[in-house]
Amino acid sequence: MLRTTYLHSGWEFVQTDLENKKVGFSKTEWLPANVPGHVHLDLMENGIIPDPFERMNELGCQWVDQVDWSYRTTFEWSATEELPTRILRFEGLDTICTVRLNGEDIAQHDNMFVPLEVDVTDRLREGQNELRVDFQSAVRVGDERRAAYFAKEGLDDSVDRFNDRSFVRKAQYMYGWDWGPRLVSCGLWRPVSIVEYANRITDVHVHQEHHEDGSVTLRTTTTLAIEEGDRFGVDAQLFDPEGDLIAEFGAQAEIHIEDPERWHPGQNGEAVFYTLVTRLLDGDTNLEGDTVSDVQITTIGICQTRLLREPDQYGESFEFEVNGQRIWARGANWIPDHSFPAAVTRQRYREQIERAVDMGFNMLRIWGGGLYETDEFYDLCDEMGVLVWQDFPFACAYYPDDEPWQEVIRHEAAVNVRRLRNHACLALWCGNNENQEMFVNQWGGPDAQPPRYYGENHYDHVLPAVVEELDPGRSYIPTSPIGQPPEEKIVDEKRRGPNADGYGDQHNWDVWHGRGDWRNYTDSRGRFSSEYGFASSCCLSVWDKTLSEEDWEVRSPVVRWHDKTGKGYETFVGYTKLHYPDPISLEDWVYYSQLNQRDALRYGVEHYRRSDYCKGSLIWQLNDCWPVQSWAILDSDGNYKALAYELRRLYADNLVSIVRDNDQVSVWVVNDGTEEITGTIELRATELATGRLLGEWAEEFVTAGAGRRVNGLQASVAGLAVPDVLLTATWVGTEAWQLLAEPKAARLPAAEPLVISTSDDGYLTVKTTTPLVDLMLTEEGSPAKFLDNFLTVAEPGVYTLRCDEKPSYMEARSLSGEHRVVLTRSPL
């Protein structure tokens, strides 16, 4: 048998240099701490620092990362003869620390991404034991290591993007990003335990070999930790998705399945899994009376995912193929879901991934400035049919890559590749985020560049070698964007290099960080848009928790502090004012900025999905780690912004898209499903003020085969008064709408009162006497209860929206203004 005892109680912490010392007339004491956790959270709970998410408190918390912190606990232990090996296991230590047991230094650790196991068989005491972890400041140590490395390499201190964070293996976003605070922190961020055993399973690997005839061979390998001289056996049983036993074998086996049931993205909780139960027996396999020492259950989704990069008429493709079927990848980039990742629960992971599935995602990219995520995260992606593009944790920086550092990265990568390789959702390993582009395009200017691409040894040698050895057959790229073939070293007139059109994936930031207006998205000929986005405000309910009364202004210092985009706040606001009215109140700013973000990504996604060359859209970004104005689709509370509601349409298999060129309008239809579809395209022009029909056009029997896009209808709107017109297009149950005028110039009806009924559980019924454009419903500033929102209707009438639970009160506003709500329990 195996016994795991978690050591999560009784922890205390202290600022290391103040232990047993006085501050003024008060003696510093050890204070209660939470494990798993982070020092900032412990300081908050003890009233030492305010919440760094509120107001500008982040700025006042910077001292925390300049000092060292110590944690300790005591625990009772007594020996069990049947469990002679005792391991102290830390699943996550953040980051540079010394571990002490009963006053003895037993380990040094230096990597947030790698567990630490220490054999304490001869070090544990009967009775009470004291465990202590002393953390050094990652900021200070990073600066020291940088100085030493620069001296060894002969680098000038002016080299840009080669800072303290490059020299500490921890989540890079914790040092601050253009959407996140600088809260570097430290702590025991994942579980701590004593693991006792005689024999133990350390790894079960199931490698899948897929054959042209559709069959698959599963090669299973079990790795053990065994006491020398012990008799043991391995009994493994493989069950099919219906629960029937299909094979029984030992530590290694090849199982051939002629017609396997396959895992496929988009199955939304109905994913198909085989189950492997591996038991380690104290004795020979199958002998009666043998004791089970350890058991491991491995869930197997039979799936082959490949990244295809093939020469074609546009350059070179970048397209995912799953089980022999090419897919159009739809999703977003995932950042760590909290500034202090220990705070993210399994339930929070589930809620966030469920939201992604609701929006039509089939892929998430785990961005390189974050983490190898928790086992729970990948389990949920397996369960809900979401592919994972996994960056190794390097982002927007140079990294030391001499031989000692290569060994550090080789070990880190091996540990995490072994941990993740059995997951069906895992689609791609990627060496880093934007580091090659940074070097080629000389971010920071020519004078700030190092003489070579530091980190290249990791991405071009260490990491691909680890993937090839431990996860053979899985696709790998050294960087994102990968762009043009490296051997060609092409840099176009915009110096985009790895980010140029025609090859690989593209991070299309030329719009937000360059030309500003989202209408420039149509200039891109990217083969796969793996990062692009437009920023907006968080929801009002988040501001309500973040601001004080005096901060409640669009341009207050605190509101601007919670904008890390680096654009200059007036530029950020100006992007929205190109299309929407000047935001007078914070309520205006939330509404208009979210609509502008929605319009931007609608324009971009529709452009990419209409094209024959682009095969994927991963929006920057899905989520936020704190209350902030950013490119996120969901704010830090998980609230849907306007874009989130629209993505259900934009990411559906079938899409209709309105394209206007002056007086000429085209209606495109897109089919990224697996079956050919035929239907009638209808286009209607109605008057915004009244809903009166101004014109209609139709094209019957428009057919789009699987994976095809068709320009199916053309119409002229010449003669229509632009400020008065709302266009609506429909095809096979999907719909799109578009104002002819900019929203700020549209002639809208007055904001009439709305009658809203809550008579049906799970639904709201809205009665309007005028057309509505972008009706937003909230309760105390939160849209959380409203499963459908931002309603646009061309005619007066009664409309039904889904809601999670009945609101007792609600606010309503549309482009016409704020609406008085008459709430009734009677049917309409």
Helices and strands as residue ranges (DSSP letters): E 2-6, E 12-15, G 16-18, E 22-23, E 26-27, E 31-32, H 39-45, H 57-60, G 62-66, E 69-77, E 85-90, E 93-94, E 97-101, E 104-109, E 116-119, E 127-135, H 138-153, G 164-167, G 172-174, E 175-177, E 180-182, E 187-188, E 192-197, E 199-210, E 216-226, E 233-239, E 245-249, E 252-257, E 274-282, E 291-300, E 305-308, E 311-312, E 315-316, E 319-322, E 325-327, E 329-334, G 341-343, H 346-358, E 363-366, H 375-384, E 387-391, H 403-420, E 426-430, H 435-440, G 446-448, H 456-457, I 458-462, H 463-470, E 475-477, G 497-499, E 506-507, I 511-515, G 518-523, E 529-531, H 540-546, G 549-551, H 557-561, H 569-577, H 586-610, E 616-619, H 642-650, E 654-661, E 664-671, E 677-687, E 693-704, E 708-716, G 722-724, E 725-731, E 734-739, G 743-745, E 754-757, E 763-768, E 772-778, E 791-793, E 797-802, E 811-814, E 817-819, E 821-824
